[in-house]
Amino acid sequence: MELRIEHVLTDHPFAGEVVRRLRRAGHVAVFVGGAVRDLILAELRGERCAVQDVDIATSASPDEVKRLFADQRVVLVGESFGVVVVVDPGGRSYEVATFRTERGYSDGRRPDEVQWGDLADDVRRRDFTVNGLVATLEGEVIDLVGGLSDLRAGLVRAIGDPATRFAEDRLRMLRAVRFACQLGFAIEDGTARAIRDHAPRITTVSWERIRDEILRILRTARSGEGIRALADLGLLEHVLPEIAALRGVPQPAEYHPEGDVFEHTVAALRAADGLWDDPRLKLALLFHDVGKPSALERSGGENMGGHCGLGADIAARALARLRLPNREIEWVAHLVREHMRVACLPEMGVGKQVRLLGEGEDDAYPLADLTRRFPLFADLLRLVVCDAEASVHRARAWLPLLARAVELLVHLRRIQGIRCARDLLTGDDLLAMGLRPGPRVREVLEFVHERILAGEIATRAEALALARALVWGQR
């Protein structure tokens, strides 16, 4: 097969220079990895592919690569494994790796021994056949592992013995699911069997690496299928046991004809797939009903009341285990905690609506830019859309919310923004009236602020008058 490599060289001219310079020095040099795979797949589908990263494999040793590119910036990212990065004059990086063989993987991640080899050795040590394709500077595709036939068949297949590949690096089990989601492929039967056999060993991989693969799965347009595949392959119960526990948890059929809580969660992710690829939103969807089993047990099987608060706590613990940054954990937990509350937005008082809208407000953006001015609220709306689309309610549940959100923006322009409430009355004002520090200060502030946010109070004098009435009436 001939590949139109000019598509790569147009966007990455220095990649061509790297290969040419290595070849002029008498070395073999080829393009490898995802760029080759994606270019071939695009040609098979009659599409154009914009390659982001270009990797190069060569017979040159790392020392020789450094010598040949002494005029460029060279970064040593994995010299003991034969990997250096050459940086072009514009700052773009190209990974250049020496052909190698690897032996012994005592930690299930890194080889105990690395030796330089030839192209065939290098290809056969890789993970999946579709990632084992290489291309020359002239566009000739070299296939030593059957990657072309698997690309045409839409299969993710381990190179050689799948059990050996997964023993070498257990993270490859999650990577198989990620590539299946990313490419729209199925996992080949023998590879899937090996994953099921090795699934309990996935927890020997660091949680940071597990987290990164889960997030990559969620970024794809098939995250719902990815979570189902993790469950079917026996991986979910080890990496996300909280989500695996949703299988078999019943829901009222009149509201959830899609099935149990797990099926509903997958359906909600599917609703987001193709619309939004934000992994933070997808995490919130993944965990939005995770509190239902606990709520059901707490009520003696009667109902799932309180599942949002329970779910927020469960999500926070699970994401801490995955080593997510605290700010991301708090964001996801907030979405899980509030997703039922925002669904009731039209029934709330205006003041409470504005308060919910304003959590996480970024006033660097104009009021009309809802998604950036009120990012938490925008994510809550997106979550509710997907949640409703995964149930019997569908648009009947989320259309009124969007309509009310637009009305709230108009209302906010009229009352000049949420900060107006804090400007008109503060806690210091209440203390000056003689109210002692304590819970009552917050109660009065919230009551007056809600009247301001509802548009019932427009001046500081009116705010102070209402506060005095509340304070003195309490004495």
Secondary structure in CASP SS format (residue, H / E / C, confidence):
PFRMAT SS
TARGET T0000
AUTHOR 0000-0000-0000
METHOD secondary structure of the structure
MODEL  1
M C 1.00
E E 1.00
L C 1.00
R C 1.00
I C 1.00
E H 1.00
H H 1.00
V H 1.00
L H 1.00
T H 1.00
D H 1.00
H C 1.00
P H 1.00
F H 1.00
A H 1.00
G H 1.00
E H 1.00
V H 1.00
V H 1.00
R H 1.00
R H 1.00
L H 1.00
R H 1.00
R H 1.00
A C 1.00
G C 1.00
H C 1.00
V C 1.00
A E 1.00
V E 1.00
F E 1.00
V E 1.00
G C 1.00
G H 1.00
A H 1.00
V H 1.00
R H 1.00
D H 1.00
L H 1.00
I H 1.00
L H 1.00
A H 1.00
E H 1.00
L H 1.00
R H 1.00
G C 1.00
E C 1.00
R C 1.00
C C 1.00
A C 1.00
V C 1.00
Q C 1.00
D C 1.00
V C 1.00
D E 1.00
I E 1.00
A E 1.00
T E 1.00
S C 1.00
A C 1.00
S C 1.00
P H 1.00
D H 1.00
E H 1.00
V H 1.00
K H 1.00
R H 1.00
L H 1.00
F C 1.00
A C 1.00
D C 1.00
Q C 1.00
R E 1.00
V E 1.00
V E 1.00
L E 1.00
V E 1.00
G E 1.00
E H 1.00
S H 1.00
F H 1.00
G C 1.00
V E 1.00
V E 1.00
V E 1.00
V E 1.00
V E 1.00
D C 1.00
P C 1.00
G C 1.00
G C 1.00
R C 1.00
S E 1.00
Y E 1.00
E E 1.00
V E 1.00
A E 1.00
T E 1.00
F C 1.00
R E 1.00
T E 1.00
E E 1.00
R E 1.00
G C 1.00
Y C 1.00
S C 1.00
D C 1.00
G C 1.00
R C 1.00
R C 1.00
P C 1.00
D C 1.00
E E 1.00
V E 1.00
Q E 1.00
W E 1.00
G C 1.00
D C 1.00
L H 1.00
A H 1.00
D H 1.00
D H 1.00
V H 1.00
R H 1.00
R C 1.00
R C 1.00
D C 1.00
F E 1.00
T H 1.00
V H 1.00
N H 1.00
G C 1.00
L C 1.00
V E 1.00
A E 1.00
T C 1.00
L C 1.00
E C 1.00
G C 1.00
E E 1.00
V E 1.00
I E 1.00
D C 1.00
L C 1.00
V C 1.00
G C 1.00
G H 1.00
L H 1.00
S H 1.00
D H 1.00
L H 1.00
R H 1.00
A H 1.00
G C 1.00
L E 1.00
V E 1.00
R C 1.00
A E 1.00
I C 1.00
G C 1.00
D C 1.00
P H 1.00
A H 1.00
T H 1.00
R H 1.00
F H 1.00
A H 1.00
E H 1.00
D C 1.00
R C 1.00
L C 1.00
R H 1.00
M H 1.00
L H 1.00
R H 1.00
A H 1.00
V H 1.00
R H 1.00
F H 1.00
A H 1.00
C H 1.00
Q H 1.00
L H 1.00
G C 1.00
F C 1.00
A E 1.00
I E 1.00
E C 1.00
D H 1.00
G H 1.00
T H 1.00
A H 1.00
R H 1.00
A H 1.00
I H 1.00
R H 1.00
D H 1.00
H H 1.00
A H 1.00
P H 1.00
R H 1.00
I H 1.00
T H 1.00
T H 1.00
V C 1.00
S C 1.00
W H 1.00
E H 1.00
R H 1.00
I H 1.00
R H 1.00
D H 1.00
E H 1.00
I H 1.00
L H 1.00
R H 1.00
I H 1.00
L H 1.00
R H 1.00
T C 1.00
A C 1.00
R C 1.00
S H 1.00
G H 1.00
E H 1.00
G H 1.00
I H 1.00
R H 1.00
A H 1.00
L H 1.00
A H 1.00
D H 1.00
L C 1.00
G C 1.00
L C 1.00
L H 1.00
E H 1.00
H H 1.00
V H 1.00
L C 1.00
P H 1.00
E H 1.00
I H 1.00
A H 1.00
A C 1.00
L C 1.00
R C 1.00
G C 1.00
V C 1.00
P C 1.00
Q C 1.00
P C 1.00
A C 1.00
E C 1.00
Y C 1.00
H C 1.00
P C 1.00
E C 1.00
G C 1.00
D C 1.00
V H 1.00
F H 1.00
E H 1.00
H H 1.00
T H 1.00
V H 1.00
A H 1.00
A H 1.00
L H 1.00
R H 1.00
A H 1.00
A H 1.00
D C 1.00
G C 1.00
L C 1.00
W C 1.00
D C 1.00
D C 1.00
P H 1.00
R H 1.00
L H 1.00
K H 1.00
L H 1.00
A H 1.00
L H 1.00
L H 1.00
F H 1.00
H C 1.00
D C 1.00
V C 1.00
G C 1.00
K H 1.00
P H 1.00
S H 1.00
A H 1.00
L H 1.00
E H 1.00
R H 1.00
S C 1.00
G C 1.00
G C 1.00
E C 1.00
N C 1.00
M C 1.00
G C 1.00
G C 1.00
H H 1.00
C H 1.00
G H 1.00
L H 1.00
G H 1.00
A H 1.00
D H 1.00
I H 1.00
A H 1.00
A H 1.00
R H 1.00
A H 1.00
L H 1.00
A H 1.00
R H 1.00
L C 1.00
R C 1.00
L C 1.00
P C 1.00
N H 1.00
R H 1.00
E H 1.00
I H 1.00
E H 1.00
W H 1.00
V H 1.00
A H 1.00
H H 1.00
L H 1.00
V H 1.00
R H 1.00
E H 1.00
H H 1.00
M H 1.00
R H 1.00
V H 1.00
A H 1.00
C C 1.00
L H 1.00
P H 1.00
E H 1.00
M C 1.00
G C 1.00
V H 1.00
G H 1.00
K H 1.00
Q H 1.00
V H 1.00
R H 1.00
L H 1.00
L H 1.00
G H 1.00
E C 1.00
G C 1.00
E C 1.00
D C 1.00
D C 1.00
A C 1.00
Y C 1.00
P C 1.00
L C 1.00
A C 1.00
D C 1.00
L H 1.00
T H 1.00
R H 1.00
R H 1.00
F C 1.00
P H 1.00
L H 1.00
F H 1.00
A H 1.00
D H 1.00
L H 1.00
L H 1.00
R H 1.00
L H 1.00
V H 1.00
V H 1.00
C H 1.00
D H 1.00
A H 1.00
E H 1.00
A C 1.00
S C 1.00
V C 1.00
H C 1.00
R C 1.00
A H 1.00
R H 1.00
A H 1.00
W H 1.00
L H 1.00
P H 1.00
L H 1.00
L H 1.00
A H 1.00
R H 1.00
A H 1.00
V H 1.00
E H 1.00
L H 1.00
L H 1.00
V H 1.00
H H 1.00
L H 1.00
R H 1.00
R H 1.00
I H 1.00
Q C 1.00
G C 1.00
I C 1.00
R H 1.00
C H 1.00
A H 1.00
R H 1.00
D H 1.00
L H 1.00
L C 1.00
T C 1.00
G H 1.00
D H 1.00
D H 1.00
L H 1.00
L H 1.00
A H 1.00
M C 1.00
G C 1.00
L C 1.00
R C 1.00
P C 1.00
G C 1.00
P H 1.00
R H 1.00
V H 1.00
R H 1.00
E H 1.00
V H 1.00
L H 1.00
E H 1.00
F H 1.00
V H 1.00
H H 1.00
E H 1.00
R H 1.00
I H 1.00
L H 1.00
A C 1.00
G C 1.00
E C 1.00
I C 1.00
A C 1.00
T C 1.00
R H 1.00
A H 1.00
E H 1.00
A H 1.00
L H 1.00
A H 1.00
L H 1.00
A H 1.00
R H 1.00
A H 1.00
L H 1.00
V H 1.00
W H 1.00
G H 1.00
Q H 1.00
R C 1.00
END
